[in-house]
Amino acid sequence: MTSLEKPADSPADKAEPDGVEPGKEILKVDRLHKYFGKGGVKAVDDVSFAIRSGEITTVVGESGSGKSTLARLILRLMPPTSGRIELNGTDVTTIKGKALHTYWRDVQAVFQDPFSAFNQFFTVRRLLSRSKGMLDLKGESLEDRMLASLEQVGLKKDSLDKYPHQMSGGQRQRVMIARALMMRPVLLIADEATSMLDASLRANILNVLTDLRTDTGLTILFITHDIGQACYVSDRILVMKHGKLVESGPTEDVIFRPEHEYTRQLLEDVPRLHG
């Protein structure tokens, strides 16, 4: 997706899951730092922001900007050098054990390579059913949960018995999203989830994400190097450069009234549909 199309519907237009307050602050990142090596390379440098319920917030920046490191910090796949991460008001920066496993159920991720994520000898059914031990089914059968998750990403029941080689890259990525949805997460992080797909399949996956946000109120943190994609899916955009957050705001403000020179540079290569 390269053109600056009309941003996604506002949060007020979206359905919200039961018990979720529209616009509530779900995730808060406060002065987060991550340094690597003896020289103290600043991969994430004093980053602060909040993510609201029912919105798609996108972190955009070129390779080396720190956006994927930021995603891994939020996912608790690595510890921060300093700073604080809160989920629904609870500090999760240093949680361990059972609390961390609960957090991983609430905050799910989809990464860029849908090909390596599959065991070539597993059917989709076997892949999805491996999550059973972490699920809170509340009387729902595993089969029903799998079918509901596949339906949410536009896949039919017959997908359950397919092997990876029988599916396109876009279908595999949909399965990866469905696997995350099996957990009924509070937040879905999509880290470069379209980067290994061709242009038409990228658009399909972006539409899956926006449909999930609109139809279910799912809160999404989208990570991308492509500001055109950010403009297409986002309610809010965060722009990173060299580990720092250099600009943030509602999508329309960032698109049409960028304040930072780096943001303007990213936008220069994207065709504008509006004068």
Beta strands, then each sheet from edge to edge (+ up, - down):
strand 1: 25-36
strand 2: 41-52
strand 3: 56-60
strand 4: 82-87
strand 5: 90-91
strand 6: 107-110
strand 7: 187-191
strand 8: 219-224
strand 9: 236-241
strand 10: 244-250
sheet 1: 2+ 1- 4+ 5-
sheet 2: 6+ 7+ 8+ 3+ 9+ 10-
end
